[in-house]
Amino acid sequence: MASLWGSIALLFGAVLLRTDGSRAQQIKTNIPRLKLSYKDMLETNNLVTFEGLANSSAYHTFLLDEEKGRLVVGAKDHIFSFNLLNISKDYVQIPWPASSVRRDECKWAGKDLSRECSNFIKVLQPYNQTHLYVCGTGAFHPVCAFLEVGRRLEDNVFRLESYTENGRGKSPYDPKLLTASMLIDGELYSGTSADFMGRDFAIFRTLGKHHPIRTEQHDSRWLNDPKFVSVHLIPESDNPEDDKVYLFFRESAMDGEHAGKATHARVGQLCKNDLGGHRSLVNKWTTFLKARLVCSVPGLNGIDTHFDELQDVFLMSTKDPKNPIVYAIFTTSSNIFRGSAVCLYSMADIRRVFLGPYAHRDGPNYQWVPFQGRVPYPRPGTCPSKTFGGFDTTKELPDEVITFARGHPAMFNPVYPINNRPIIVKTDVDYQFTQIVVDKVEAEDGQYDVMFIGTDMGTVLKVVSIPRGSWHDLEEVLLEEMTVFREPTAITAMELSTKQQQLYLGSAIGVSQMPLHRCEVYGKACAECCLARDPYCAWDGTECSRYFPMAKRRTRRQDIRNGDPLTQCSDLQHHDELTGQSTLMDKTVYGVENSSTFLECSPKSQRALTYWQFQRPTENQKQEIKSDERFIRTDQGLLIRNLNKTDSGMYLCQAVEHGFMQTLLKVSLEVIDTERLEDLLHRDEEAPSHSPAQDISLARESPNQKLWYRDFLSLVNHPTLNSVDEFCEQVWKRERKHRRQKAHLVQQVQLHQQQQQQQKAFVHPHSHVHAHGLAAKWKHLQERQKGRNRRTHELERAPRSV
């Protein structure tokens, strides 16, 4: 019945999915080429999942250790260690719940016992070769400890030290608050909240040999209700004394900076060797500066559409370690529409802004303006080092430098993205971006950045950036959209292993693992592999398989920049290898005059456009089918609303993608006139009055009168049926009747066999005849149902593409 409902739904859905050709063309340029469901990913062995523990959740904190071959995950009351090869096998866990005393205190403070009064792991950082430093919320009482992991995976060491320490300034109290941290040279840099109420936000440096240091407290010019995203160490020069730590976060706009309540994305910088001031800003940062990150789409009326809610940042390393490319994903804070964007930033542009004018409040309206006065020396934000000379430590900085730095932490100029616009914008979908990782992939015609973008619906987008002429002119090709969790849930953590060629994803309900490439899903022909434009994959002469730059093979075909199969595959010996038509089969479909029928044909690629051609049996010329009142072309196939006898003939379904045409389906449609069908209906209604033997003999004498029409009606809408419900009721009644007959005959045969066993010494003269009759009738019903199932299966599958 599932297939029946599928056919009916497809038939009626086709009418609703009628779209204008030009509009369909526009939509197809902004959709993933392949869309794989959670079931598709599992069935093709492209997804491994860890469903999570019954008493845990919030698998949000990741630490990837490729050398030891493990993925450490922090969750609610637990720390996990997963094998990178397969996260569902050989994982170990350490329970680390909050104490009952802390849970009770948390509950008495008015917090939710099940959702908040637990130990949510927020910090996982490598401390040395054998230990990690871990921190959790501790039921609104942050706590930290050392986790021993051993030097190698074979050591099988995963043990939490019994000694714990206060986690204030390292982990937030509230598990809902975001935190970002990084352990550098034994010192922990953290952006987090430092109080129970979640009002004192700061950037801390703790651990190590120096005194703890933080940002100025309760000063909205420094931080204004921030949400921290990530921390990164980026060298400034060849001198390690100039190294700077960059923090990415979003915060509420400062007073006077924006009309109304608004959110701004920020990048902050501070010097790694900052020790605070001597008389002012003692144990406070003296080199902290912040600038706004702009990611907007220019409008025709001069009003830009801004994406200000910074969600995640990924630094793509280059040949110059001082100048990584910054990938950042944003969502909009607008109440009018939901949207997401990806913007690219260069470190040169970020540094240029930090060397520009400071933001200053002045004038009668007390607005933010660029500071025009004298800037003290050394310039605030400059690291004390031999590069610029004069000072060995920030404690030696003049008072006027410290005073200026305290009152001017923000830069006036914003940081604009490369090309002054996003490289990806999504506003017509029901999801928003949450996470991003990027892989640099070597292909036949150059290097490409492949982005994996997580969403709040549990899906992953795979996107490749293709330069057009220059780095500032990029084409973004959306290769795949994959569902990686069993139910819609936000992806909150992502790690990419280049060594294992795997992607790991975290959410509230579990952890998933998927390969970076699935070359086999693109198809079994050279053209299909080339059209995919996946830098990971190439045609190797036999199949679409992983591309290896070092393996020089003459038969290898790949064209990421243009995706043109005609130039890559046309010189192959057999045309079938180019088009994949060796597997194309002719199908036969039956329709009834004056009814409707649907020829299903869906290209594997969602970017392909389908075209239909028709050829009558007596003609050699084909003609294109265009949408009108009778013929409706949809993305799922061709709906013929009112069949005529002249509609009989050959129908060709062709997919056109990137200038390449491929035939997907060749189907012969035979239109049966109504009188002939009524005659068959009438004959079959009389058939049940015959005996089973007579039924079989009639079928042998007249094969064309086999009882096929009931199955055939599941794909056509016969005029004598008033509604789909009526037809379904007929089918259900027939199936129930057959099941009752089957059960009755099985019971009779079993009863007869029991009687035979009980009467071993006595043989009734008519028992053998009776059993033979039952067996014959049973066999006839089985054959009859088998034929019906076979015909139904063939008719339902007939229009599908190969």
C-alpha positions in Angstrom: 0.0 0.0 0.0 3.0 2.3 0.5 3.8 2.3 -3.2 0.1 2.9 -4.0 0.0 6.0 -1.8 3.3 7.1 -3.2 1.9 6.9 -6.8 -1.3 8.8 -5.8 0.6 11.5 -3.9 3.0 11.9 -6.8 0.2 12.2 -9.3 -1.7 14.9 -7.3 1.5 16.6 -6.2 2.6 17.0 -9.8 -0.4 19.3 -10.4 0.6 21.5 -7.5 4.2 21.6 -8.5 3.7 23.3 -11.8 6.2 26.0 -12.2 7.2 28.5 -14.8 10.3 27.5 -16.8 12.3 30.7 -16.2 11.5 30.7 -12.5 12.6 27.0 -12.2 15.9 28.0 -13.9 16.6 30.7 -11.3 15.8 28.3 -8.5 18.1 25.6 -9.8 21.1 27.9 -9.7 20.8 28.2 -5.9 20.1 24.7 -4.8 22.4 21.7 -4.0 23.2 19.5 -6.9 22.6 16.4 -4.8 20.4 16.1 -1.7 20.9 13.1 0.5 18.5 12.3 3.4 19.5 10.7 6.7 18.3 7.4 5.3 20.3 7.8 2.1 23.5 8.5 4.1 23.0 5.4 6.2 22.1 3.1 3.3 25.1 4.2 1.3 27.4 3.7 4.3 28.4 7.3 4.3 27.4 8.1 7.9 28.4 6.7 11.3 26.5 7.9 14.3 26.8 7.9 18.1 23.2 8.3 19.3 24.3 9.6 22.8 23.7 8.3 26.3 20.3 8.3 28.0 21.7 10.4 30.9 23.7 12.8 28.8 23.3 15.4 26.0 24.9 18.6 24.7 27.8 17.1 22.7 29.1 20.6 21.9 32.8 20.7 22.9 35.3 19.0 20.5 39.1 18.5 20.5 40.6 16.7 17.5 43.9 14.9 18.1 45.0 13.4 14.8 48.3 12.2 16.1 46.7 10.0 18.7 43.8 9.2 16.4 41.1 10.3 18.8 38.2 12.8 19.0 37.6 14.0 22.6 34.1 15.3 23.2 32.7 17.2 26.2 29.1 16.8 27.0 26.7 16.9 29.9 28.3 15.1 32.9 30.6 13.1 30.6 33.8 13.2 28.6 34.2 10.9 25.6 37.1 9.6 23.6 36.2 8.4 20.1 38.3 6.5 17.6 38.7 8.6 14.5 38.3 5.6 12.2 34.8 4.8 13.5 33.2 6.7 16.4 30.6 4.0 17.0 33.2 1.5 18.0 35.7 1.3 20.9 34.8 4.6 22.4 35.5 5.3 26.1 33.7 7.6 28.5 34.4 9.3 31.9 31.4 10.4 34.0 32.1 13.7 35.6 28.8 14.9 37.2 28.4 17.8 39.6 28.3 16.8 43.2 25.0 16.4 44.9 25.8 19.4 47.1 26.4 21.6 44.1 23.2 20.4 42.4 21.1 21.2 45.5 22.6 24.7 45.7 21.9 25.2 42.1 18.3 24.1 42.5 17.8 26.3 45.6 19.1 29.2 43.5 16.1 28.8 41.2 17.8 27.0 38.3 16.4 24.1 36.4 17.6 20.9 38.0 17.6 18.7 34.8 18.7 21.4 32.3 21.1 23.6 34.1 22.2 21.9 37.4 24.7 19.6 35.8 28.4 19.7 34.7 28.4 20.8 31.1 32.0 20.5 29.7 32.9 23.8 28.1 36.7 23.7 27.8 38.9 20.9 26.3 42.4 22.1 25.6 45.8 20.2 25.1 48.0 21.0 28.1 51.1 18.8 27.3 51.8 15.5 25.5 50.0 13.4 28.1 47.3 15.6 29.6 44.4 17.8 28.6 42.9 20.7 30.6 39.1 20.4 31.0 36.5 22.7 32.6 32.8 22.5 33.1 29.9 24.6 34.5 29.7 22.4 37.7 26.1 23.1 38.3 26.7 26.9 38.3 30.0 26.4 40.1 32.7 26.2 37.4 35.3 23.5 38.0 38.5 22.4 36.1 40.8 19.4 36.2 43.5 17.6 34.3 42.7 14.6 32.0 45.4 12.1 31.4 45.2 10.7 27.8 48.7 9.0 27.4 51.2 9.6 24.6 49.6 7.2 22.1 46.2 5.7 21.4 47.6 2.3 22.2 48.3 3.4 25.7 44.6 3.1 26.5 44.8 5.8 29.1 41.8 8.0 29.7 41.6 9.1 33.3 40.4 12.2 35.1 42.7 13.5 37.8 41.1 13.6 41.3 42.4 17.1 42.0 40.1 19.9 40.8 40.4 23.7 40.8 38.1 26.7 40.6 36.9 27.3 37.1 35.9 30.9 37.4 37.2 32.9 34.4 37.7 29.7 32.5 34.2 28.3 32.1 30.8 30.1 32.3 28.4 29.4 35.1 25.4 29.1 32.8 25.6 26.3 30.2 23.6 28.4 27.8 26.3 31.0 27.5 29.0 30.7 24.8 32.7 30.5 25.7 35.8 30.4 23.6 39.2 29.4 24.8 42.7 28.5 23.7 45.7 27.2 25.7 49.0 28.8 24.6 52.3 28.1 26.2 50.7 26.8 29.4 48.3 29.8 29.7 44.6 29.7 29.1 43.0 32.5 27.1 39.2 32.5 27.6 36.3 34.7 26.6 33.5 33.9 29.1 31.3 35.2 31.9 32.8 35.4 35.3 29.8 35.6 37.6 26.6 33.7 38.6 24.2 36.2 37.1 26.1 36.2 33.7 26.7 39.9 33.7 30.4 40.2 34.1 31.9 39.2 30.7 35.6 39.3 30.2 38.6 38.1 28.3 40.8 36.3 30.7 44.3 34.8 30.8 44.8 32.3 33.6 47.2 29.4 34.5 50.8 29.8 33.8 53.5 31.7 35.6 51.9 35.2 35.2 49.3 36.8 37.4 45.7 36.4 35.9 44.8 39.3 33.6 41.4 40.4 32.2 39.6 43.1 30.3 38.2 46.2 32.1 35.2 45.3 34.3 31.7 46.7 33.6 32.8 49.0 30.8 30.5 48.7 27.8 33.2 50.3 25.6 35.3 47.2 26.1 32.7 44.5 26.0 28.9 44.9 25.8 27.1 41.7 26.5 29.4 39.6 24.2 28.9 36.1 22.8 32.3 34.6 22.2 33.0 32.4 19.1 36.7 31.5 18.9 40.3 32.4 19.9 43.3 32.2 17.6 47.0 32.8 17.8 48.4 34.5 14.7 52.0 35.7 14.5 52.6 39.3 13.6 56.2 39.0 12.4 59.2 36.7 12.6 59.7 37.9 16.2 57.6 35.8 18.7 57.4 38.8 20.9 55.0 40.4 18.4 52.5 37.4 18.4 48.9 38.4 18.9 45.9 36.6 20.1 42.7 37.3 18.1 39.2 36.8 19.5 36.0 36.7 17.4 32.7 37.5 19.1 29.5 39.3 18.7 28.1 41.9 21.1 25.4 44.6 21.4 26.3 47.8 19.7 27.7 50.5 21.9 25.6 53.5 22.9 25.4 56.0 20.1 26.9 53.5 17.6 23.6 52.4 16.2 20.0 53.6 16.4 18.0 51.1 18.4 19.2 47.7 19.7 21.6 46.1 17.3 24.3 43.4 17.2 27.8 43.8 15.8 30.3 41.2 14.9 33.7 41.9 16.3 37.4 40.9 16.0 39.5 41.7 19.0 43.3 41.6 19.4 45.7 41.6 22.3 49.4 40.9 22.7 50.5 37.6 24.0 53.2 39.3 26.1 50.8 41.8 27.7 51.4 41.9 31.5 49.0 44.8 32.3 49.9 48.3 33.4 52.0 49.5 36.3 49.8 52.3 38.0 46.7 52.1 35.8 45.1 49.0 34.2 46.9 46.8 36.8 46.2 43.1 35.8 44.2 44.5 32.9 44.9 44.2 29.2 46.8 47.3 27.9 46.9 46.2 24.2 43.2 45.2 23.8 41.6 46.6 20.6 38.4 45.6 18.8 37.0 46.3 15.3 33.7 45.6 13.6 33.4 42.9 11.0 31.0 43.9 8.2 29.2 41.2 6.1 26.5 42.8 4.0 24.9 42.7 0.6 24.8 46.1 -1.1 21.3 47.3 -1.9 20.0 49.0 -5.0 18.7 51.9 -3.0 22.0 52.3 -1.0 20.7 50.4 2.0 22.7 47.3 2.7 21.4 44.1 4.1 23.6 43.3 7.1 24.4 39.9 8.5 25.6 40.8 12.0 25.1 37.6 14.1 28.6 36.1 13.9 28.2 32.3 14.4 31.5 30.6 13.6 35.0 31.3 12.3 37.5 29.1 10.5 41.1 30.1 9.7 42.4 28.6 6.5 46.2 28.5 6.6 48.2 29.7 3.6 51.9 29.5 2.7 52.4 32.5 4.9 51.5 31.6 8.5 51.1 35.3 9.3 48.3 35.7 6.8 45.6 33.0 7.0 42.2 33.5 5.2 39.4 34.1 7.7 36.1 32.3 6.8 33.2 33.6 8.9 29.5 32.7 8.9 26.8 35.1 9.9 23.1 35.1 10.4 20.8 38.1 10.4 19.2 39.7 13.5 16.4 41.0 11.4 12.8 40.3 12.4 11.7 40.5 8.8 13.5 37.6 7.3 15.9 34.8 8.2 19.1 34.5 6.3 22.8 33.3 6.5 26.0 34.4 4.7 29.6 33.5 4.5 32.2 36.2 4.2 36.0 36.0 3.6 38.5 38.4 5.3 42.2 38.8 4.8 44.5 39.4 7.8 46.1 42.3 5.9 42.7 44.1 5.9 42.2 43.4 9.7 45.7 44.7 10.6 45.1 47.8 8.4 42.0 48.6 10.4 43.8 48.2 13.7 46.4 50.7 12.4 43.7 53.2 11.4 41.8 55.8 13.5 40.4 55.0 16.9 36.7 55.5 17.6 36.1 58.6 19.8 32.9 60.1 21.3 32.8 63.9 20.9 30.7 66.8 19.8 27.3 68.2 20.8 25.5 64.9 19.8 28.1 62.8 21.6 28.5 60.6 18.5 31.3 58.2 17.6 33.8 59.9 15.3 37.4 59.1 14.2 39.9 60.4 16.7 41.7 63.4 15.2 44.1 64.3 18.0 47.6 63.2 18.8 48.1 59.5 19.4 50.7 58.8 22.1 53.8 56.8 21.4 54.1 53.8 21.3 50.8 53.5 19.5 48.3 51.7 21.8 47.8 48.1 20.7 51.5 47.7 19.8 53.3 44.8 21.5 56.4 45.7 23.5 59.3 44.1 21.6 62.7 44.8 19.9 60.8 45.2 16.6 59.5 48.6 17.7 62.1 49.3 20.4 62.0 51.3 23.6 60.0 49.0 25.9 60.5 45.5 27.2 57.1 45.1 28.9 53.7 46.8 29.1 54.4 47.7 32.7 57.0 50.2 31.3 54.5 52.0 29.0 53.9 55.7 29.7 50.8 56.7 31.6 49.4 58.6 28.6 49.5 55.4 26.5 47.6 53.4 29.2 45.1 56.2 29.7 44.4 56.4 26.0 44.1 52.7 25.6 41.6 52.6 28.5 39.3 55.1 26.8 39.7 54.0 23.2 39.5 50.2 22.8 37.4 50.4 19.6 38.5 51.2 16.1 36.4 53.6 14.0 36.8 51.8 10.6 35.1 48.4 10.1 36.7 45.4 8.4 35.1 44.7 5.0 35.2 41.3 3.4 37.1 40.4 0.3 35.3 41.8 -2.7 33.1 43.8 -0.3 30.3 41.2 -0.3 29.5 37.7 0.9 30.6 34.7 -1.1 27.5 32.8 -0.1 24.0 34.1 0.8 21.0 32.0 1.8 17.7 33.7 2.4 15.2 31.4 0.7 15.6 28.4 3.0 14.2 27.2 6.3 17.6 26.8 8.0 20.5 29.0 9.1 24.2 28.4 9.2 25.8 27.4 12.5 29.3 26.0 11.9 32.0 26.0 9.2 35.2 24.1 8.3 37.2 24.4 5.1 39.5 21.9 3.4 42.1 22.9 0.7 41.9 20.2 -2.0 44.4 19.6 -4.8 42.6 19.0 -8.2 43.8 18.4 -11.8 43.3 22.1 -12.6 44.4 23.8 -9.4 43.7 24.1 -5.7 40.1 24.6 -4.4 38.7 25.5 -1.0 35.8 23.1 -0.1 33.5 24.4 2.6 31.5 22.2 4.9 28.7 24.3 6.5 26.6 23.0 9.3 23.0 24.2 9.8 20.5 24.5 12.7 18.4 21.7 11.0 21.1 19.0 11.2 22.2 19.2 7.6 25.7 19.8 6.1 26.3 21.8 2.9 29.3 21.0 0.8 30.4 24.0 -1.2 33.4 24.6 -3.5 34.9 28.0 -4.3 35.9 28.3 -7.9 37.9 31.4 -8.9 36.8 33.2 -12.1 39.7 35.1 -13.5 40.9 36.3 -10.1 40.7 35.6 -6.4 38.2 38.5 -6.1 35.8 36.8 -8.5 34.5 33.6 -7.1 31.8 31.2 -8.1 30.3 29.1 -5.3 29.0 25.7 -6.4 26.8 24.0 -3.9 27.6 20.3 -4.4 25.7 18.4 -1.8 23.2 18.8 1.1 23.4 15.9 3.6 21.2 15.2 6.6 23.5 13.8 9.3 21.2 13.5 12.4 18.1 11.4 12.7 16.0 14.5 13.7 16.4 18.2 13.0 18.9 19.6 15.5 21.5 22.4 15.4 25.0 21.4 14.5 27.1 23.0 17.3 30.6 21.5 16.7 32.6 20.5 13.6 36.1 19.1 13.1 37.7 18.0 9.9 40.4 15.4 9.8 42.6 15.6 6.7 44.5 12.5 7.7 41.3 10.4 8.0 39.4 12.3 5.3 36.5 12.4 7.7 34.2 15.1 9.1 32.9 15.0 12.7 29.8 16.8 13.9 28.3 17.5 17.3 24.8 18.4 18.4 22.5 18.2 21.4 21.5 14.6 20.7 24.8 12.9 19.6 27.8 12.8 17.3 28.0 11.9 13.6 30.9 11.1 11.3 30.9 11.3 7.5 33.6 11.1 4.8 34.6 14.2 3.0 34.0 12.6 -0.4 31.4 10.1 -1.8 32.5 9.8 -5.4 30.4 6.7 -6.0 27.1 8.6 -5.5 27.6 10.8 -8.5 26.9 8.0 -11.0 28.6 5.3 -13.2 29.5 7.4 -16.2 32.4 9.7 -17.0 30.0 12.6 -17.8 28.2 12.3 -14.4 31.5 12.3 -12.6 32.7 15.4 -14.5 29.4 17.3 -14.0 29.7 16.8 -10.2 32.7 19.3 -10.1 33.9 17.7 -6.9 37.6 18.3 -6.4 37.9 15.1 -4.4 36.6 13.0 -7.3 37.7 12.1 -10.9 36.9 9.6 -13.6 39.6 6.9 -13.6 38.5 5.1 -16.7 36.3 2.7 -14.8 34.4 4.6 -12.2 34.2 7.9 -10.3 36.8 7.6 -7.6 39.0 9.5 -5.2 41.5 11.8 -7.0 45.1 11.5 -6.0 47.4 14.3 -7.3 50.5 12.1 -7.3 48.9 9.3 -9.4 49.4 10.2 -13.0 46.9 8.3 -15.2 46.0 9.1 -18.8 42.4 8.0 -18.4 41.7 10.3 -15.4 39.2 13.0 -16.2 38.3 16.0 -14.0 37.1 19.6 -14.7 36.2 21.5 -11.6 36.5 25.0 -13.2 34.0 24.4 -16.0 32.4 21.0 -15.4 32.3 20.3 -19.1 32.0 16.5 -19.9 32.1 17.1 -23.6 35.7 18.2 -23.5 36.7 15.6 -20.9 34.8 12.5 -21.9 34.0 12.7 -25.6 37.2 11.0 -26.7 36.3 7.8 -24.9 36.0 4.7 -27.1 32.3 4.0 -26.4 29.5 6.6 -26.4 27.9 4.7 -23.6 30.8 5.4 -21.3 30.1 9.1 -21.8 26.4 9.2 -21.3 25.8 6.2 -19.2 23.1 5.0 -21.6 24.3 1.4 -21.5 21.9 0.8 -18.7 19.0 2.7 -20.3 16.0 0.4 -20.9 12.8 0.8 -22.7 9.7 0.9 -20.5 6.1 0.3 -21.4 3.3 2.2 -19.6 -0.4 1.9 -20.1 -2.9 4.7 -19.9 -6.7 4.9 -20.3 -8.4 7.3 -22.8 -9.8 10.4 -21.1 -7.9 9.8 -17.9 -4.6 11.2 -16.7 -1.2 9.6 -16.3 2.2 10.6 -14.9 5.5 9.7 -16.4 8.1 9.9 -13.5 11.5 11.2 -14.4 13.7 12.9 -11.8 17.4 13.5 -12.6 19.9 12.6 -9.8 21.2 16.2 -10.0 18.8 18.8 -8.8 20.5 21.4 -11.0 19.6 19.6 -14.2 16.7 20.8 -16.3 14.4 18.1 -17.8 13.2 18.2 -21.4 10.6 15.8 -22.9 10.4 14.6 -26.5 7.6 12.7 -28.2 7.7 10.3 -31.2 4.6 8.7 -32.7 4.9 5.0 -33.9 4.4 6.0 -37.5 6.9 8.9 -37.5 10.7 9.2 -37.4 10.8 12.8 -36.2 10.7 13.7 -32.5 9.0 16.8 -31.2 9.5 18.7 -27.9 6.7 18.6 -25.4 5.9 22.1 -24.0 3.8 22.8 -21.0 0.2 23.6 -21.8 -3.2 22.8 -20.4 -2.8 19.1 -21.1 0.9 18.6 -20.6 2.5 19.8 -17.3 6.2 19.5 -16.9 7.4 19.3 -13.3 10.7 18.5 -11.5 9.3 15.0 -10.9 8.1 14.1 -14.3 5.5 14.7 -17.0 1.8 14.9 -16.2 -0.7 14.3 -19.0 -4.0 15.5 -17.7 -6.3 14.1 -20.4 -5.1 11.2 -22.6 -6.0 10.8 -26.2 -5.4 7.9 -28.5 -2.9 10.1 -30.4 -0.8 10.3 -27.3 0.4 6.7 -27.8 4.1 6.6 -28.7 7.7 6.9 -27.4 8.5 9.5 -24.7 12.1 10.6 -24.1 13.1 12.3 -20.8 16.4 14.2 -21.1 18.4 16.1 -18.5 20.4 19.1 -19.5 23.1 20.3 -17.1 26.0 22.7 -17.8 25.3 22.4 -21.6 25.4 18.6 -21.6 22.3 16.6 -22.5 21.7 13.1 -21.3 18.8 10.7 -21.9 17.4 9.4 -18.6 14.3 7.5 -19.7 12.7 6.1 -22.8 9.1 5.0 -22.2 6.4 3.7 -24.6 2.9 4.8 -23.7 0.0 2.8 -24.9 -3.4 4.5 -24.6 -6.3 2.0 -24.1 -9.7 3.2 -25.3 -12.5 3.3 -22.8 -14.7 0.7 -24.6 -11.9 -1.9 -24.5 -11.3 -1.3 -20.8 -15.0 -1.6 -20.0 -15.1 -4.9 -21.8 -12.2 -6.2 -19.8 -13.9 -5.0 -16.6 -17.1 -6.8 -17.5 -15.3 -10.0 -18.3 -13.4 -10.0 -15.1 -16.5 -9.4 -13.0 -17.9 -12.6 -14.4 -14.6 -14.5 -13.9 -15.1 -15.3 -10.1 -18.1 -17.5 -11.0 -15.8 -20.0 -12.6 -14.0 -22.7 -10.8 -10.3 -22.3 -10.2 -9.6 -24.9 -12.9 -11.8 -22.9 -15.4 -10.0 -19.7 -14.4 -6.7 -21.2 -15.3 -7.9 -22.7 -18.5 -9.4 -19.4 -19.6 -6.1 -17.6 -18.9 -4.3 -20.2 -21.0 -6.7 -19.9 -23.9 -6.7 -16.0 -23.9 -3.5 -14.5 -22.3 -4.7 -11.0 -23.2 -7.6 -11.4 -20.8 -5.4 -11.9 -17.7 -6.7 -10.0 -14.7 -4.2 -7.1 -14.9 -6.4 -4.1 -15.0 -6.8 -3.7 -11.2 -3.1 -3.2 -10.8 -2.9 -1.0 -13.8 -5.5 1.3 -12.3 -3.1 2.2 -9.5 -1.3 4.4 -12.0 -4.2 5.9 -13.9 -7.3 7.7 -13.0 -10.2 5.8 -14.6 -13.4 7.8 -15.2 -15.6 5.3 -13.5 -13.9 5.9 -10.2 -15.4 8.8 -8.3 -12.6 9.4 -5.9 -9.2 8.2 -4.8 -10.7 7.1 -1.5 -13.2 4.9 -3.3 -10.4 3.3 -5.3 -8.3 2.7 -2.2 -11.3 1.1 -0.4 -11.7 -1.3 -3.3 -8.0 -2.3 -3.1 -8.1 -2.7 0.6 -11.3 -4.9 0.4 -9.7 -7.0 -2.2 -6.5 -7.5 -0.2 -8.5 -8.3 3.0 -10.6 -10.8 1.1 -7.4 -12.5 -0.3 -5.9 -12.6 3.2 -9.1 -14.3 4.6 -9.0 -16.8 1.7 -5.4 -17.5 2.3 -5.8 -18.0 6.0 -8.8 -20.2 5.5 -7.0 -22.4 3.0 -3.9 -22.7 5.2 -6.1 -23.7 8.1 -7.9 -26.4 6.0 -4.6 -27.8 4.7 -3.1 -27.9 8.2 -6.3 -29.6 9.5 -6.2 -32.2 6.8 -2.5 -32.9 7.4 -3.3 -33.4 11.1 -6.1 -35.8 10.2 -3.8 -37.8 8.0 -1.2 -38.1 10.8 -4.0 -39.2 13.2 -5.3 -41.8 10.7 -2.0 -43.5 9.8 -3.5 -46.9 9.4 -6.7 -45.8 7.7 -6.9 -44.1 4.3 -10.1 -42.5 3.3 -10.9 -43.1 -0.4 -11.6 -39.4 -1.1 -9.0 -37.8 1.1 -6.3 -37.7 -1.5 -8.7 -36.1 -4.0 -9.8 -33.5 -1.4 -6.2 -32.6 -0.5 -5.2 -32.3 -4.1 -8.1 -29.9 -4.7 -7.2 -27.7 -1.8 -3.6 -27.7 -2.9 -4.5 -26.8 -6.5 -6.8 -24.0 -5.3 -4.1 -22.7 -3.0 -1.5 -22.8 -5.7 -3.8 -21.0 -8.1 -4.4 -18.2 -5.6 -0.6 -17.9 -5.0 0.1 -17.6 -8.7 -2.7 -15.1 -9.2 -1.4 -12.9 -6.4 2.2 -13.3 -7.5 1.3 -12.2 -11.0 -0.6 -9.2 -9.6 2.3 -8.1 -7.5 4.7 -8.5 -10.4 2.6 -6.4 -12.7 2.0 -3.7 -10.1 5.7 -3.5 -9.4 6.6 -3.2 -13.1 3.9 -0.6 -13.8 4.8 1.5 -10.8 8.5 1.5 -11.6 8.2 1.8 -15.3 8.5 5.6 -15.5 11.5 6.0 -13.2 14.8 7.0 -14.6 17.8 4.7 -14.5 
